[in-house]
Amino acid sequence: MRRGVTPPGPTTDQCTTLADENEIEVDWVVKEIEGDTFLYTTYGREPAIDVSVPRSAAPDQPSAAALDLTQVITRNIEATARCIGPGDEGYEG
């Protein structure tokens, strides 16, 4: 995990909303890097947070590591934008 990364701007990369068991949501831009690692970057929050998850650490649900951070992120970094649907500009603010 890295904090203080530059927030992503509008993107065509996959942007997804993950909600925890309390329906608290964080938006993430998801990229597969190095062939076997997923990089999750918070979307619409400044500063942004990156979470790298090797496929071997969570082969069935790589998003679990990002999901585990939901409470910490929402308590400390306010959302100023959200993921929106395909074909749109990539953010709302």
N, C-alpha and C positions, 0 to 999 in steps of 0.2 A: 504494500500500500504506500502511495505517495500522496501527500497533501500539498496544497499550494501550487498546483499545476495551472497553466493557463486554461481557462474555460473554453470548450469548443464552441465555435460559431455555427452558423447554419451548415448542415452537412447532409450528404446523401448516404452516410453510413447508417447502419441499423441503430435506431433510437427506440428504447423500450422503457416502459414504466414497470417497476417492481414494487409490489405492495406486501408488507409484512402481515402477520396474523391479526394485527389491529387495523388493517387497511390504511396504514401510513405509507405514502408513496415517495419514491425517489426515481427520477428519470436518469437513464444511463445510455451513453453511446457505447456500442459493443463492436469490437474488432477482434478478428483472429490474427494473432501475430506469431511469428516464428513457427508456424505450422501446428503447434500443439499447445498454445497458450492463448487464453482469452484476456483481452484488456477491456475493463469496464471503466468509463470515465463519467463522473456525474455531469449531468446536463442541466443548464439553467441555474447553476449555483456558483458563487465566486467567494473564495477560491474553489477550484474543482479538486476532486480526489480521483486518483487512478488506483484501480485494484487489478493486479495481474493474477490470473488463476491458471496454473498448469492443468491441462486436461487430466493428467494422471492423479492430481489431487482431488478432483471431483468429476469423474467421468460421466456420471449420470445427470448432474445438475451444477454446472460451473457457476451459475448465477447465485448459488447459495452464499458464497463469500460476500458478494455485494449486498445481498439481501440482509445478511447479518449486521450490516453497518447502518441500516435504515434509521434506527432511533438516534444514533450518535449524530448522523448527518443532519437530520431534520431539526434536532435540538440546537445545533450550532451554526448551520449555514442556511439562510433563507433562500427559498426558491424564487427566482425572478423570471423564469421562462419554463416552458414545458415542451416535451416532444409533441409533434403533431403528425398527421398522417402523411403517407407517401405522396409525392407530387407537390407538396407544399414547400415553403421556403426552409423548413427545418427548425423553426423556433417561433415562439410567441413571447412577447415581453411587454 
